[in-house]
Amino acid sequence: MTSRSTMVLIGVASLFAGLVIPVANAQQASGPVKVVQLTGLVGVKDNAKGTLDVQNGQLHFVHGKASSDVSASSIQDVVTAADSQRAVGGMIGLMSMAAPYGGGRVLSLFRSKIDTLTLQYRDADGGLHGAIFTMPVGTADVIKKELVAQGAHTTAPGESTPAAAPSTSSNKEQKQ
Amino acid sequence: MKRILNAAIWLSMFALVFAASPLLAQKNKPTKMRAAALQVEMIQSSEIKLPAEFQVALYENLIRQLEKNGFSHVYRDGDHNAASVANLVVLHSTVRGFKAGSERARQVTTVSGATSIAVHCQFTSPDGTSLLEQDVNGKVRFFGGNLKATYDFAKKAAHVANENFSTAGHE
């Protein structure tokens, strides 16, 4: 009897832990976060993959050997949103459209959830710039909070909302 | 001999007609307004609720396409350096329509899920005098993410600017 109740207790605890731990992990963005810079950072190509973190009042994007910094105090607006992108993207995703019997269409049903982080900031001359990043779910709000804590402004103080546009692809087609 | 002369006259007449028509067509083209530089204001969307990433993507793509179309001096919203430029043209863009669409629906059905943006573009002088107003649309129908509609808009808007304004060394 005792062993059965112990087993049930362990089972319930495991189930609860299984539900809570992934959420907690998703919310933690300790250290650099892997992101895709869709557009906007000066000197960085569109759809550049890199890491993003906030340190010493600076938003720091590292792409390969190059890096780009934006001062948190120069950020006029930081907005997060929930979005999704194709699970199979890029050239393979494009080529899959030619698969027989609608195989490519089936593949395009599989989408992964992502967060988007949109910034508006001013340069030294007062010129307004915008930058868009996509990143794993749960990380955009953490970066936003860090930015706001270090002097960035926001017009949307709440957490991220689902984007009006249900999909944002970071595939190469958007490149000019 | 007379036949050869006749043929030569007809030939020269044809050549004259073909050569003259492009010249006449160029005369009919509207004259471009002079713009030493362009300043792009941030996209406004007070009437339509536009996601922030679309607003930023419209703005950034617009600046990039204007630079690509030969406008060597494109100033951003709020740039102090633009204040001292003579013959500055300011581009105000206001979103009038937005349909979010769906990339998934586009890829699965091909016929539905198009994303479209309608933007009213107004070119003014720095004192606010309107020089040109035109509606420009951006669409993505088949391939690509929803943000590709912003690229489509930017290309068309840059084309409108290129058709109507000339900068030094850029006709």
Interface residues (C-beta under 8 A of the other chain):
Chain A: L38 T39 G40 D77 V79 A81 Q85 R86 L94 M97 G104 R105 S108 L109 R111 T116 T118 L119 Q120 R122 D123 D125 G126 G127 L128 H129 G130 A131 I132 A156 A163 A164 A165 P166 S167 T168 S169 S170 N171 E173 Q174 Q176
Chain B: M42 K49 L50 P51 A52 E53 F54 Q55 V56 A57 Y59 E60 N61 R64 Q65 K68 Y75 R76 D77 G78 D79 H80 N81 F98 A100 G101 S102 E103 R104 Q107 V108 T115 F143 G144 G145 N146 L147 K148 Y151
